Amino acid sequence: MGALMIQGTGSNVGKSLLVAGLCRAARRRGIAVAPFKPQNMSNNAAVTPDGGEIGRAQALQARAAGLVPSVHMNPVLLKPETDRAAQVVVQGRAVARAAAADYGALKARLMDAVLDSFARLRAAHELVLVEGAGSPAEVNLRARDIANMGFARAAGVPVVLAGDIDRGGVIAQIVGTQAVIDPEDAAMIRGFLINRFRGDPSLFDAGRSFIAERTGWPDLGLVPWFPDAALLPAEDAVDLRRASGAGGVAGGLHIACPMLSRIANFDDLDPLAAEPGVRLTMVPPGRALPGDADLVILPGTKSTRGDLAFLRQQGWDIDLAAHLRRGGRVLGICGGYQMLGRWVHDPAGHDGDPGSTPGLGLLDVETRMAPEKRLTRIEGMALGQPVQGYEIHMGRTEGPDCARPFAHIPGPDGATSRDGRVAGTYLHGLFSGDAFRAAWLAGFGATSALDYGAGVEEVLDRLAVHLEAHLDIDALFALAR
């Protein structure tokens, strides 16, 4: 067939979900399909079997397509470390740390990697579904663009433009995009669709007709709001607010997780949020950790020392101390594990500015940042149950509490305090395993009968059916030819 690109009128208009649903729809039709995103910006990363990393959204899209994730599905990944700088990952490997102002100079070199990865996928699959980033209307970024029209023009891939009616102004979003972009870029757009509609679709018939008449682009459909999207792993930290207080019932196990400024791999918590007997509260900045929480989870972070400072600025260190005095428990995952120790050392500045930062002192361990990032998928045992997951970190953690490991993979991983109420682990994704999650929840007096993986598969199937019902899928896939 070929390839088709879904671009959006802005960030967070649902491009990732649309591509995931279209991947599953193509797979259900017997089409060998693969997802692709030239450039992604996210700290929510997945580890590929060959030890690389890609955006978590592309890992979900690979699952929708029935594929094992590959570094070529997201050849350029930007992982923000501060408001003005990010780690640059190319075809799965960290190659540079760049300030926002300097990143444009790298893009000419990065386009070669993008086109190489795209060519590999296109040669191996009937259809490649490409996800844009941000918006093609960001004309100030067009000169060296590798994420939207720069890629589409270089690779000769037709584009469908998606607008989000839920945020309002969708007519201006789509018509305005055509008005500001280069005419040759506009010629790459072969149709538009409207996403996230609520209510009676006929009420927007006139709006769709206006867009089609004004732009000359075919109307490919209107997608109603898909509430089950909340059951799929989220990529953007902005989506975490939807999880605040979500899931579970009053009186169930209450888990609180502070939303760190550089929170990473937060989909670790999705299986817990899906548990009927668990109430997960994502605590935004400016709010205290809830006093009735049974457990506080410190999540992963792209900047351990930076987020230690952020945690203290929010007063969450004081809240944690009060939580433990009340008999609560704490679990740290990856960067959160590092924070629980006595010190985090980074004398060479491998993960930020050089220096050392005192940790929370809740585990008798210390972390030293290393020059090489550990990227590996693992299998092991914890609580007598098999665990599968992945590691993605630069620190190496040692200390007396490591004598009481959290897991064995097959060597010891993590640490536990003498009283057993504070623990840490480097393992991401461990809660996706039903047997381990059930055993772990049993330690809190909670029960589990959830088949998390089957639930994700069912939602992807429902998403594909949803898109089939409301989009002209035949016309969409025909564009790829």
C-alpha positions as CSV (number, residue, x, y, z in Angstrom):
1,M,0.0,0.0,0.0
2,G,2.4,2.7,1.2
3,A,2.2,5.3,4.0
4,L,-0.2,7.8,5.5
5,M,0.6,10.6,8.0
6,I,-1.8,11.9,10.7
7,Q,-0.9,15.4,11.6
8,G,-2.8,17.5,14.1
9,T,-3.8,21.1,14.4
10,G,-2.0,21.2,17.8
11,S,-0.5,19.1,20.5
12,N,-2.7,16.6,22.4
13,V,-5.5,16.5,19.8
14,G,-5.5,12.7,19.8
15,K,-3.0,11.8,17.1
16,S,-1.4,9.0,19.1
17,L,-4.8,7.4,19.8
18,L,-5.9,7.8,16.2
19,V,-2.8,6.1,14.9
20,A,-3.1,3.3,17.5
21,G,-6.8,2.7,16.5
22,L,-6.0,2.8,12.8
23,C,-3.1,0.3,13.3
24,R,-5.5,-2.1,15.0
25,A,-8.1,-1.5,12.3
26,A,-5.6,-2.3,9.6
27,R,-4.4,-5.4,11.4
28,R,-8.0,-6.6,11.8
29,R,-8.3,-6.3,8.0
30,G,-5.2,-8.5,7.5
31,I,-2.9,-5.6,6.5
32,A,0.7,-5.8,7.7
33,V,1.0,-2.3,9.3
34,A,3.6,-0.5,11.4
35,P,3.5,2.8,13.3
36,F,6.1,5.5,12.9
37,K,6.7,8.9,14.5
38,P,9.7,10.8,13.2
39,Q,10.2,12.9,16.3
40,N,8.6,12.6,19.7
41,M,9.1,14.6,22.9
42,S,8.3,12.6,26.0
43,N,9.8,11.3,29.2
44,N,7.5,8.3,29.0
45,A,9.7,5.9,27.2
46,A,9.6,2.2,26.4
47,V,12.6,-0.2,26.1
48,T,12.8,-2.2,22.9
49,P,14.1,-5.8,22.7
50,D,17.5,-4.6,21.3
51,G,18.1,-2.3,24.2
52,G,17.0,1.0,22.7
53,E,14.2,3.4,23.8
54,I,11.2,4.9,22.0
55,G,8.2,7.0,23.0
56,R,5.6,4.9,25.0
57,A,2.9,5.9,22.5
58,Q,4.8,4.1,19.7
59,A,5.1,1.0,21.9
60,L,1.3,1.0,22.3
61,Q,0.8,1.5,18.6
62,A,3.2,-1.4,17.9
63,R,1.0,-3.5,20.2
64,A,-2.1,-2.4,18.3
65,A,-0.3,-3.5,15.1
66,G,0.7,-6.8,16.6
67,L,4.4,-6.0,16.5
68,V,7.4,-6.0,18.8
69,P,8.5,-2.4,19.4
70,S,11.5,-1.2,17.3
71,V,13.8,1.8,17.7
72,H,12.9,2.6,14.0
73,M,9.3,3.3,15.0
74,N,10.5,6.5,16.8
75,P,14.0,7.4,15.5
76,V,14.2,10.8,17.3
77,L,13.1,11.0,20.9
78,L,13.6,14.2,23.0
79,K,13.5,13.7,26.8
80,P,13.1,17.0,28.6
81,E,15.5,17.5,31.5
82,T,14.7,21.2,32.2
83,D,12.4,23.8,30.7
84,R,15.1,24.6,28.1
85,A,17.1,21.4,27.5
86,A,16.5,17.8,26.6
87,Q,18.4,14.6,26.1
88,V,18.4,13.6,22.4
89,V,17.9,9.9,21.6
90,V,18.5,8.8,18.0
91,Q,17.5,5.3,16.9
92,G,17.2,4.2,20.5
93,R,20.5,5.7,21.8
94,A,21.2,8.9,23.7
95,V,23.6,10.9,21.6
96,A,23.5,14.5,23.0
97,R,22.0,16.9,25.5
98,A,20.8,20.0,23.7
99,A,19.3,23.3,24.7
100,A,16.1,24.2,22.9
101,A,17.9,27.1,21.1
102,D,20.6,24.7,19.8
103,Y,18.4,21.8,18.8
104,G,17.6,23.2,15.4
105,A,21.2,22.9,14.3
106,L,21.0,19.1,14.9
107,K,17.9,18.6,12.8
108,A,19.7,18.4,9.4
109,R,21.7,15.4,10.7
110,L,18.6,13.9,12.3
111,M,16.6,13.8,9.1
112,D,19.0,11.2,7.7
113,A,18.2,8.9,10.7
114,V,14.5,9.6,10.3
115,L,14.4,8.7,6.6
116,D,16.6,5.6,7.2
117,S,14.2,4.3,9.9
118,F,11.1,5.1,7.7
119,A,12.6,3.3,4.8
120,R,13.3,0.2,6.9
121,L,9.6,0.1,8.1
122,R,8.2,0.8,4.6
123,A,10.3,-2.1,3.1
124,A,9.0,-4.5,5.7
125,H,5.3,-3.6,5.9
126,E,2.4,-3.0,3.5
127,L,1.3,0.1,5.4
128,V,3.1,2.6,7.6
129,L,0.9,4.9,9.7
130,V,2.9,8.0,10.6
131,E,2.1,10.3,13.5
132,G,3.1,14.0,13.4
133,A,4.2,16.1,16.4
134,G,2.6,19.3,17.5
135,S,1.2,21.2,14.5
136,P,2.3,22.0,10.9
137,A,1.0,25.5,11.7
138,E,4.1,26.2,13.8
139,V,5.6,28.0,10.8
140,N,8.5,29.4,12.9
141,L,9.8,25.8,13.1
142,R,9.3,24.9,9.5
143,A,12.7,25.6,8.1
144,R,14.4,22.5,9.7
145,D,11.2,20.5,10.5
146,I,11.6,16.7,10.7
147,A,8.3,16.0,12.5
148,N,5.5,17.3,10.2
149,M,5.7,18.7,6.7
150,G,9.4,18.6,6.5
151,F,9.2,14.8,6.8
152,A,6.0,14.5,4.7
153,R,7.6,16.4,1.8
154,A,11.0,14.6,2.1
155,A,9.4,11.1,2.2
156,G,6.5,11.9,-0.1
157,V,3.8,10.8,2.4
158,P,0.2,12.2,2.1
159,V,-1.2,13.8,5.2
160,V,-4.6,13.8,6.9
161,L,-5.1,16.7,9.3
162,A,-6.9,16.0,12.6
163,G,-8.7,18.7,14.6
164,D,-9.9,18.5,18.2
165,I,-13.4,19.9,18.6
166,D,-13.4,19.3,22.3
167,R,-11.0,22.2,22.9
168,G,-13.2,24.5,20.8
169,G,-12.5,26.5,17.6
170,V,-12.0,23.5,15.4
171,I,-13.1,25.4,12.3
172,A,-10.4,28.0,12.9
173,Q,-7.9,25.2,13.7
174,I,-8.2,23.5,10.3
175,V,-9.0,26.5,8.1
176,G,-6.3,28.5,9.9
177,T,-3.7,25.8,9.4
178,Q,-4.3,26.0,5.6
179,A,-4.1,29.8,5.8
180,V,-0.6,30.0,7.4
181,I,1.3,27.0,5.9
182,D,3.2,27.0,2.7
183,P,1.0,26.2,-0.3
184,E,3.2,23.2,-1.2
185,D,2.8,21.9,2.3
186,A,-0.9,22.4,2.1
187,A,-0.9,20.4,-1.1
188,M,0.3,17.4,1.0
189,I,-2.9,17.4,3.0
190,R,-5.5,15.1,1.3
191,G,-8.3,15.3,3.8
192,F,-9.3,16.3,7.4
193,L,-11.1,14.7,10.3
194,I,-12.7,15.9,13.4
195,N,-11.8,14.2,16.7
196,R,-13.4,14.1,20.2
197,F,-16.9,15.2,19.4
198,R,-19.6,15.1,22.2
199,G,-23.3,15.2,21.5
200,D,-25.4,15.0,18.4
201,P,-23.0,14.8,15.3
202,S,-25.6,16.3,13.0
203,L,-25.3,19.6,14.9
204,F,-21.8,20.0,13.3
205,D,-22.8,19.0,9.7
206,A,-22.7,22.7,8.6
207,G,-19.3,23.2,10.2
208,R,-17.8,20.2,8.4
209,S,-19.3,21.5,5.1
210,F,-17.8,24.9,5.7
211,I,-14.3,23.5,6.3
212,A,-14.5,21.3,3.2
213,E,-15.7,24.2,1.1
214,R,-13.2,26.7,2.5
215,T,-10.2,24.4,2.3
216,G,-11.0,22.1,-0.6
217,W,-10.0,19.1,1.5
218,P,-12.3,16.0,1.7
219,D,-14.1,15.4,4.9
220,L,-13.0,12.0,6.2
221,G,-15.3,11.8,9.2
222,L,-16.1,12.9,12.7
223,V,-15.0,10.8,15.6
224,P,-17.1,10.9,18.8
225,W,-15.5,11.0,22.2
226,F,-14.0,7.7,23.1
227,P,-14.2,7.4,26.9
228,D,-12.2,4.2,27.1
229,A,-9.2,6.1,25.9
230,A,-8.5,6.7,29.7
231,L,-8.0,2.9,30.0
232,L,-5.0,3.0,27.6
233,P,-1.4,4.1,28.6
234,A,-1.1,7.9,28.4
235,E,2.0,9.4,26.8
236,D,1.8,13.1,27.9
237,A,2.1,14.2,31.5
238,V,-0.8,16.6,30.8
239,D,-3.0,13.5,30.6
240,L,-2.2,12.6,34.2
241,R,-4.7,15.0,35.7
242,R,-7.5,12.8,34.3
243,A,-6.2,10.0,36.6
244,S,-6.4,12.1,39.7
245,G,-8.8,10.3,42.0
246,A,-9.7,7.8,39.2
247,G,-10.5,4.2,39.7
248,G,-11.4,2.2,42.7
249,V,-14.0,2.8,45.3
250,A,-14.1,4.7,48.6
251,G,-12.7,2.6,51.3
252,G,-10.4,0.6,49.0
253,L,-6.7,0.7,49.0
254,H,-5.7,4.4,48.5
255,I,-2.5,5.0,46.6
256,A,-1.1,8.5,46.1
257,C,1.5,9.5,43.6
258,P,3.0,13.1,43.4
259,M,3.2,14.5,39.9
260,L,6.9,15.4,39.7
261,S,8.0,18.1,37.3
262,R,9.9,15.7,35.1
263,I,7.8,12.6,35.8
264,A,8.7,9.7,33.6
265,N,7.3,6.2,32.7
266,F,4.1,7.0,34.7
267,D,2.2,4.3,32.8
268,D,3.7,2.0,35.5
269,L,0.7,3.0,37.5
270,D,-2.0,2.2,34.9
271,P,-2.6,-1.4,36.0
272,L,-3.1,-0.1,39.6
273,A,-5.6,2.5,38.3
274,A,-7.5,-0.2,36.5
275,E,-7.9,-2.2,39.7
276,P,-11.5,-2.0,41.1
277,G,-10.3,-2.2,44.7
278,V,-7.7,0.5,44.3
279,R,-8.1,4.3,44.4
280,L,-5.2,6.0,42.7
281,T,-4.7,9.8,43.3
282,M,-2.3,11.7,41.1
283,V,-1.3,14.6,43.3
284,P,-0.6,17.8,41.3
285,P,1.8,20.5,42.4
286,G,0.4,22.8,45.0
287,R,-1.6,20.1,46.8
288,A,-0.5,18.1,49.8
289,L,-0.2,14.3,49.7
290,P,-3.6,13.0,51.0
291,G,-3.5,12.1,54.7
292,D,-5.6,8.9,54.2
293,A,-3.3,7.3,51.7
294,D,-2.2,3.8,52.5
295,L,0.7,3.9,50.1
296,V,2.7,6.7,48.4
297,I,4.5,5.8,45.2
298,L,7.4,8.0,44.1
299,P,7.5,7.5,40.3
300,G,10.3,7.7,37.8
301,T,11.7,11.0,36.7
302,K,14.1,12.3,34.0
303,S,15.9,14.5,36.5
304,T,16.3,12.8,39.9
305,R,18.2,15.7,41.6
306,G,16.0,18.3,39.9
307,D,12.8,16.6,41.1
308,L,14.2,16.1,44.6
309,A,14.4,19.9,44.8
310,F,10.9,20.2,43.3
311,L,9.5,17.6,45.8
312,R,10.9,19.6,48.6
313,Q,9.5,22.9,47.2
314,Q,6.1,21.3,47.3
315,G,6.5,20.2,50.9
316,W,6.0,16.6,49.9
317,D,9.0,15.6,51.9
318,I,7.2,16.8,55.0
319,D,4.0,15.0,53.9
320,L,6.0,11.8,53.4
321,A,7.4,11.9,56.9
322,A,3.9,12.4,58.3
323,H,2.6,9.6,56.2
324,L,5.2,7.2,57.6
325,R,4.5,8.4,61.2
326,R,0.8,7.4,60.6
327,G,2.0,3.9,59.6
328,G,1.8,4.4,55.8
329,R,4.1,2.7,53.3
330,V,6.3,4.1,50.4
331,L,7.5,2.6,47.2
332,G,10.0,4.3,44.9
333,I,10.4,3.3,41.2
334,C,13.6,4.1,39.4
335,G,14.2,7.8,40.0
336,G,11.8,7.6,42.9
337,Y,13.9,4.8,44.4
338,Q,17.0,7.0,44.1
339,M,15.3,9.8,45.9
340,L,14.5,7.6,48.9
341,G,18.3,7.1,49.6
342,R,20.7,9.2,51.6
343,W,22.5,10.8,48.7
344,V,22.4,11.1,44.9
345,H,25.8,11.8,43.5
346,D,26.6,13.1,40.0
347,P,30.1,14.6,40.1
348,A,30.6,14.4,36.3
349,G,27.2,15.8,35.4
350,H,25.9,12.8,33.6
351,D,22.3,13.6,34.4
352,G,22.3,17.3,34.9
353,D,24.6,19.8,36.6
354,P,27.5,18.3,38.5
355,G,27.1,17.9,42.2
356,S,25.5,15.9,45.0
357,T,22.0,16.2,46.5
358,P,20.9,14.8,49.8
359,G,18.1,12.3,49.4
360,L,15.1,11.7,51.6
361,G,17.0,9.3,53.8
362,L,14.2,6.8,54.0
363,L,16.4,4.0,52.6
364,D,20.0,3.3,53.7
365,V,21.4,3.5,50.1
366,E,23.3,6.0,47.9
367,T,23.1,6.5,44.2
368,R,25.9,7.5,41.8
369,M,25.1,8.5,38.3
370,A,27.0,6.6,35.6
371,P,28.0,7.7,32.0
372,E,26.1,4.8,30.4
373,K,22.4,4.5,30.6
374,R,21.1,1.0,31.5
375,L,18.4,0.0,28.9
376,T,17.2,-3.6,29.2
377,R,14.1,-5.7,29.3
378,I,14.1,-8.1,32.2
379,E,12.4,-11.2,33.7
380,G,12.8,-12.2,37.3
381,M,10.9,-13.0,40.5
382,A,9.4,-10.9,43.2
383,L,7.1,-12.0,46.1
384,G,7.5,-15.5,44.7
385,Q,5.9,-14.5,41.5
386,P,7.4,-13.9,38.0
387,V,7.9,-10.3,36.9
388,Q,8.6,-8.8,33.6
389,G,9.5,-5.2,32.9
390,Y,12.4,-3.0,31.9
391,E,15.1,-0.8,33.3
392,I,16.0,2.6,32.0
393,H,18.3,4.6,34.2
394,M,21.8,6.1,34.6
395,G,22.3,5.6,38.3
396,R,23.9,2.7,40.3
397,T,22.5,2.3,43.8
398,E,24.2,0.6,46.7
399,G,23.9,0.4,50.5
400,P,23.0,-1.8,53.4
401,D,19.3,-1.9,52.6
402,C,20.1,-3.6,49.3
403,A,20.6,-6.7,51.4
404,R,16.8,-6.8,51.4
405,P,16.1,-6.6,47.7
406,F,12.7,-5.9,46.2
407,A,13.2,-8.5,43.4
408,H,15.6,-10.9,41.8
409,I,16.2,-10.4,38.0
410,P,18.1,-12.8,38.5
411,G,20.5,-10.8,40.6
412,P,19.1,-8.7,43.5
413,D,17.2,-5.5,42.5
414,G,16.2,-2.6,44.8
415,A,16.1,-2.3,48.5
416,T,13.8,-2.5,51.5
417,S,14.0,-0.7,54.9
418,R,14.4,-2.7,58.1
419,D,10.8,-2.3,59.1
420,G,9.6,-3.2,55.5
421,R,7.5,0.0,55.1
422,V,9.8,1.7,52.6
423,A,11.0,-0.1,49.4
424,G,12.5,0.9,46.1
425,T,13.1,-0.8,42.7
426,Y,14.5,-0.1,39.3
427,L,11.9,-2.2,37.6
428,H,9.4,-0.4,35.3
429,G,6.3,-2.2,34.1
430,L,6.2,-4.8,36.9
431,F,2.5,-4.1,37.8
432,S,1.4,-5.2,34.4
433,G,2.0,-8.8,35.5
434,D,-1.3,-10.1,37.0
435,A,0.3,-12.7,39.3
436,F,2.8,-10.3,40.9
437,R,0.3,-7.4,41.1
438,A,-2.2,-9.7,42.9
439,A,0.5,-10.9,45.4
440,W,1.6,-7.4,46.0
441,L,-1.9,-6.1,46.6
442,A,-2.5,-9.0,49.0
443,G,0.1,-7.5,51.2
444,F,-2.2,-4.5,51.7
445,G,-5.3,-6.7,52.2
446,A,-6.6,-6.0,48.7
447,T,-7.6,-8.7,46.2
448,S,-7.2,-8.7,42.4
449,A,-8.9,-10.7,39.6
450,L,-7.9,-8.3,36.8
451,D,-6.4,-9.5,33.5
452,Y,-4.7,-6.2,32.6
453,G,-3.2,-7.2,29.3
454,A,-6.5,-8.6,28.0
455,G,-8.2,-5.4,29.0
456,V,-5.8,-3.3,26.9
457,E,-6.3,-5.6,23.9
458,E,-10.1,-5.3,24.3
459,V,-9.9,-1.5,24.4
460,L,-7.7,-1.4,21.3
461,D,-10.3,-3.6,19.5
462,R,-13.1,-1.3,20.6
463,L,-11.1,1.7,19.4
464,A,-10.7,0.1,16.0
465,V,-14.4,-0.6,15.8
466,H,-15.2,3.0,16.9
467,L,-13.0,4.5,14.1
468,E,-14.4,2.1,11.5
469,A,-17.9,3.3,12.4
470,H,-17.2,7.0,12.2
471,L,-14.3,7.5,9.7
472,D,-14.1,6.6,6.0
473,I,-11.4,4.0,6.6
474,D,-11.5,2.8,3.0
475,A,-10.8,6.3,1.8
476,L,-8.1,6.8,4.4
477,F,-6.2,3.7,3.5
478,A,-6.7,4.4,-0.2
479,L,-4.8,7.7,0.3
480,A,-1.8,5.6,1.4
481,R,-1.6,4.2,-2.1
